[in-house]
Structure formats: C-alpha cells, structure tokens
Amino acid sequence: MELTELRKTIEAIWDDRGLLDRADSQEAIRQVIELLDKGKLRTAQPLGDGTWQVNEWVKKAVILYFPIQKMRKMSSGDIEFFDKMETKQDFESLGVRVVPNGVARYGSYLAPGVIMMPSYVNIGAYVDSGTMVDTWATVGSCAQIGKSVHLSGGVGIGGVLEPVQAAPVIIEDHCFIGSRCIIVEGAHIGAEAVLGANVVITGSTKIIDVTAADPVQYKGYVPPRSVVIPGSYTKHFPAGEYQVPCALIIGRRKESTDRKTTLNDALRDFGVLA
C-alpha cells in the first residue's frame, strides 16, 4: 500500500475503532509498524532546517497496534516474557551489537553500528548509527536518537504516544548524555551537546545559559554544543525561599574537542568535574 493510501487508512481507523476488527485494517497497521521497525518511517523526522515534524498518523498506528495484538508467552532461553509485543530479532543481520539482557521492541529502529548494553528501547523509537545505549539506559516510545550519541549508564529518555501531536524527546547527533540524566516531555537536545551526570531536562525545566554577563533562559531545548550541568535557583513560596532544580549551560563544546571525548574531558575545559 502506498504511503498516502496507508495514511488515509490509519486516519479512518483512528476515527472509527469499529474498523479494527477488519483484516485489511489490521494489515495496514502492521505495515506501518514494519516500516518503523526497518527505519523507513519515523514518528518524527528532521526537516533539514533545524525543525522537526511530528508524524501524528504514524503515532496513531502505534497506538492502534496494541489492541490488535494478543497477549502471549514468549521465551528467550530460560527467560520468559508475557506481552503483546514481539522483541526485535536477528541483530547480526542488522549490524547491531546487543549484550545479554538488552531488549528492543519490534517497531523500534536500530541502525547498523548501534550498541545496546543491558538496556531497553521501546516501540516507535529511532536510534541512529554508532550510538551507544549504555547499561540500564532506557529509550522511551517514539524518542529520536541521532548518530554517534552516547547514552550513559542509567539515562532515562522519556517516551510519548499521547497526545499524538506531542513531540517526542529528540537527541541530535554526537551528543554525550551523562550518567543518570533524565530527559522527558519532548525536550530537544541540540547536536554535540554534553550533559553532565544527573542533569534533568523536562518540558518546563529552566535551562539557564550563564556564560555571559546576563543569563539567557531556555525551556525544553538545549542549544547545539552546549555543556550542561545540574544547578538550582531560588524560588519564593508562601512558606519561604527554597532551591529549585534547573540546568546550567556553562560553556560550549570546543571545535578542537574530539566528538568522542569523555565527559570528564569536556567538563574539565570549564573547570568542572563530572
């Protein structure tokens, strides 16, 4: 089925859930999930001008996929699962290295050269070539991860399916995301940014550039090449003044710094250790 016709079919099913029982409807939904799995469709895509387009109809297909799947037992050696979703298979042919206990759901895309330590990638996510998903890192549904990104141990990349118009988390190419960082609510991390350990970025987190005399504030967006550490600011409440978490941009990644630099090396440039 051509993409234009496929989209019309998905939109029709979305508007009339009674169509879910039809074999042709289920086939259309499964076709979208297969295209996602192969990286031929994305739930969100770059437009080449720094902006991204959310493909709502593709997200609708992911949501519609759940009710047409049946719960069943699945096994991997002595490990048993009970779920509706298959896991990805045949990593050798995909050119993806997966360490035992690394799991990616069918309907997510892992490009050749991706390395998964014991970690998790959910349906609808897109992980581009050369990226490391380190131990116990999670990539939520529909999240978009660029080329040669390092998601360090315990990183939590949030997922989003509904509302369908909501943008997913976007991590652009060559970013380094430090251990235990949390990035959720459609936050967008610009290319080659470096986030120190424990940075939390939500849709409403204050991201404050403190590199000049006057601070510059962002929300939900970290500019390219930014070096970011956890911080706090004073907020007034009826009960008094308290410190509230924020993220601080303390500099820019130097042009001379190799993209594969360690987190410590990048932070030492600005007198801050990880």
N, C-alpha and C positions, 0 to 999 in steps of 0.2 A: 504494500500500500504506500503511495506517495505521501510525503510529509504533510502536504496541505490537506489531503483527504484524511490522514491519520489524526491530525489536529481537530478537524471538524467532528470526527467520530468521538474522540475523547471529550470534547466540549458537550456533545449531545448526551453522552452517558453521564457526565457530571450534572447536567441539568435534569436528567431523568434516570434515577437509580434503578428503575424497573428494567432498564436495558442491560443491567449487569448479568442477568440470567441467560442472555443470548450468547451463543458460541462465537459469533463474529465480533461481539463487543469484547469478550474475554481475550480473543486473539489479538485485537487491536491494542489492548492494554499490555499484553505480554510482549508485543512487538516493540512498544516504547521502552519497556524495561530492558529488553535485549539490546536495544540501541544505546541505552545508558550504560549497560554493562560493557559494551565494546568501545565506549567513548565517542560514539557517533552522534549522540545527543547530549546536551547538558541542561541541568536545571537552571543554570545561569551562565552567561558567556560574556567575555570581554568584547567591546565594540571597537577597540583599537584607538580610542581617543581618551582613555583613562576611565571611561564609564563602563558599567556592566548592565546587561539586560537580563531580567528575571523571566524565565520561560514558564509562565504560570501553568500552561496547559500540560507541560511535562510533569510538574509537581502534582497536578491533578491526577495524572496517570499513576504516579507512585502511590498516592492515597487510595485510588481505586483498586490498586493491585492487592491490597491487604484483604478486602472482603472476598475476593475470588480465590484466594489461596486457602488450602485446608491445613489444619494442624496435623503434624505427623512426626514420628520419631525419626531422627537422623543420627548416624553414628560416624565417628572417626576413631578407628581403633577401639579402645575401651571407653572413649569419651562419648557420652550420649547427649543429644540435644532434642528438644521438643518445641517446634516452632512452625511458622508458616513459610518462612523464607529460606531458600537454599543458601549455602555459602559458595563463594567463588571456588572454582576448581582449576586444575591443570596449570599451576603457576609456572611450571617450567616452560611451557609454550608461550606464556605471556611475557616471559623475561623478567619475572618478579621474584625476589627472594623473600620467603616468609619463614621466619623462625617458629618452631613449635609454640602453639597457643596464640599465634597471630591469626585473627579471623577477619575476613572481609565478606560482607553480604553480597550475594548476587544482585546486580543492579547498581553496584558501585563500580567505578573505573579506576584501575591501577595501571599506569603507563609503564612501559619497559624501563627497567632500571630502578623502580621503586623497591625499597627495603622496608619490610614490616618486621619489627621485633615483636615480642608478645604484646599485641595491641589490637585495636578494633577500628574498622572502617564501615560505616553504615550505608544503607541503600541511598542512591542518588548522589553520593559524594563523588568528587573527581580529584584524583591525586596524580599530578603530572610527573614526568620522568625525573629520575635522580633524587627523588625526595626520600628522606628517612623518617619513618614513623616509629619513634623510639619506644622503649619499654613502657607499657601501660598508658601510652598516649591513646586518645580516642578522637576519631574524626566523625562528627555527627552527620546526620542525614542532610544531603544536598550541599554540604560545605565544599568550597572550591579551593584546592591547594595547588600552588604553582610548581614550577620546575625547581629542583635542587633546593628545596626547603628542608630545614631540619626542625622537626617537632620533637623536642627533647622529652626525657622521661616524665611521665605523668601529666603531660599537657592535655588540656581539655578543650577541644574545638566543638562548640555547640552546634546542634542541628536544628533545622526548622523545616516543617512541612506546611503548617498552617499559621496564619492566613497565607493563602497561596501567593499573594502579591509580595509577601515579605522577602527581602533579600537574605540570602544565606551568608554565613561567615565567609570572607574572602581573604586568603593569604597569598599575596602575589609572589613572583619568582624570587629565589635566592634569599628568602627571609630566614633568620635564625630565631626560633621561639624557645626561650629558656625553660628550664625545668619547672613544672607545676604552674605554668601560666594557664590562665583561663580566658578564652576569647569566645564570646557568645553574642546573641541578639543581633546578628547581621553586621558585626563590626568588620571593618575593612582595613587590612594591614598592607601598606604600600610596599613596593618591591624593595628588596635588600635591607629592610628594616631589621633591627636587632632588639629583641625584647629580653631583658634580664629576668632572672628567676622570679617567680611569684607575681608577675605583672597580671593584673586583672583588667580586661577591656570588655565593657558591656556597651549597649547602645546609649547609655546615659553617663558612663564614666567620664569625668573630666580628664582630658589629656592635655597637659599644660607644657608648652614649649618655654623653657626657662633659659634659653641660650642667649637671649638679648636683654637689654635693659628693661623692656616691657614684656610681660608674659603674653603668649598667644595661646588661645584655648581652642581645642577641637573636641568633638564628641563623636564617638563611633568610627573615627578614622585616624590612622597613624600615617603621616606622610612618608613617602619613599626615603630610604636610607636613614631614617630616624633611629637613634639609640635611646631606648626607653628603660626606665627603672621604676619600681614602685615608689609612691610618695603619699603624702597626705596634706590636707589643708584644713584650716579651722572653720567650722560651721557653727552658727548660732542656733540654739534650740531653746524652747521655753525653760528647760532645766539647766541651761548653761551652755558653755562652749565646749565642743568636742572635735576630735580629729577624725576626718572622713577620708577613706582611701581615694587616691587618684593615681594617675600615671604621669611621670615627668619625662619629657624629651630633653635630654642633657647634651645632645650633640648630633652630628651627622656622621655616618659611616664614611671614612675617608676613601677617596678614589684609589689611594695606594694600598688600601687594605684588601687582601685577598678575600673573595667571596666565601671561601671555605674556612675563614678564620674561626678560632674558637671564641666562645662567648667571653671568656676572661680576657683574651687579646683585645677584643673590640671595646670592652669596658675600661681596660687599662688606659686606652687612648684618652679617656676623660677622667682618670684618677679614681675610678670606681671599680671595685672588685665584684665578681658575681656572688 
